[in-house]
Amino acid sequence: PVIFSLSNPTSCSECTAEQAYNWTKGRVVFASGSPFSPVEYDGKTFVPGQANNAYIFPGLGLGLIMAGATRVHEDMLLAASEALADQANEDNFSKGSIFPPFSGIRKISAYIAAAVAAKAYELGLATRLPAPKDLVQYAESCMYNPVYRNYR
């Protein structure tokens, strides 16, 4: 079974991750709009995924900027979604998560940005020419990296 408990905040969620795993005897594909802690069920630890815009939108926006896209085409949204799906793996699935760990969001966003920019170039909607040879590397170089000087 698939349960996407997407209402925010957590207090308004349709059900908790723990309820979903218990109701389905650990068989659920679960994602929520709010964060839930890992759930222990029958000796196995499940890590609930968060299905919200934090995965797609940063990479989508960066990809559009990188390419200088003149408009957003639905194929760019599809490319962003596919790029996210490509980064999930069996290890994620075995832990009950449909997404890669959020701790890797910068790398995830760079990969999504590269896919979106590539689609913009393919569709002829890019104004920043020529296209960079390595879009993932270029995306990483365009990201803000918060480095703070130590004043003490």
N, C-alpha and C positions, 0 to 999 in steps of 0.2 A: 504493500500500500504506500501511497504518496500522501504526505501531509505537509502542506506549506502553511504554517501558522504565521501569517505576515503582518497582522495588525500591530501597531505601535501605540504606546510604549508597552513594555513587557506585561504590565498589569492588565492590558486590554487584549493580550494574545488569546487566540481561540483555544489553545491548550499549551501546556508546557512540554518541553522535550521529554521530560521524565514520563509524563502521561502518555505521550505518543509511543515511546519505546515499550512501556508496560502494556498498553492496550493491544499492541501488535506483536507482543512477545519478541521484541527486538528485530522485527522484520521490516520496519518502516524506512522509507526514504524521507527524511525530515529536513526541513529548512524553515527558518523563522525570519521575521523582520527585526527581531531584537535578539541580543546575545543570550544564550543559555549555556550554563556550565555543562561539562561532560557528564554523561549518565552511565552508571554501572547497571548492567542488566545481565543476569545469568552468567556472571564471571567475565563479561566482556565490557570494555569501555567504548562508548559511542560519543563522538564529538559532533554535536549539532552544527549544521552550517547556517550561515546568515545569508539569506537571499534578499539583498537590498542593493541599492544603487552604488554602494561604496566599492563594489567590484568593477562595474562597467564604466561609470561616468568619468572617473579621473583619466583612464586610458582613452576613452572616446574623445574627450576634450583635448587631450594632448595630441592625439593623432590628427585631429582637425587643424590644430594650430601648426603642427609640424609641416603639414602639406599645404597650409594656406588654403584650405578647402573653401570654395565659393558657396557651397550649401551642404546640408546634411542629407544624404540619400539613405533610404531604408536599407540598402545593401551594406552600408557602413555599420549600422546597428547590428545587422546579422553577422558581419565580420567580427565585431567586438564580442558578440555572444559566442561565436564559434571559437574565437581565440581563448576565451575564458574556459570553455568546455574542454579544449585541447590540453589545458594545464592540469585538469583533474586526472587522477590516476587510481589504480586499484587499491593502493594504500589508503587513499582518501575514502574510497567507497567501503573498504573493509572496516573503517572506523565510523561508518554511518554518515560521512560527509560527502556532499555532492560537489563541493568546491575545494580547491587547494587551500591550504592554511592561510589565513589573513595575515599572518606574520610575514609572508612573502609578497605583500601587496605592491611594493615598488617594482619588483621584477614582473609580477602579473600585469601591472599597468603598462610597463614598457612593451610587453608582448602584445597587449591589446592595442596600444597606440600604434605600434608598427603595422598591425593588421588593418587598422582603420586608415592610416596614411596610405598603405599599399592599395587599398580599395579606392581611395580618392584619386590616386594617380591612374589606376586602371580605368576609372570612369571619366577621366579627363576633367575632374573638378579641382585639381591641385594647381596652385599658382606659384608655389616655391619650386622652381626648376633649376637644375635637374634634380631628380629624386636622389636622396642619399643612397649609397650602395648598401649599407647595413642599417636598416630602419630601427632595429631593436637597440643597437649601440647608439644611434642618433637620439632615440627617445630617452635613453638613460642620460645622455649628455645634456638634454634639455630640461631635465627635472631639477626642481629646486632641492638643494641639499643643505639642510639647516646645520650650519657649523657656527658655533658661537665662541667668540673670543673670551678667554678667561681674564677677568680684570683684577684678580687677586693673586 
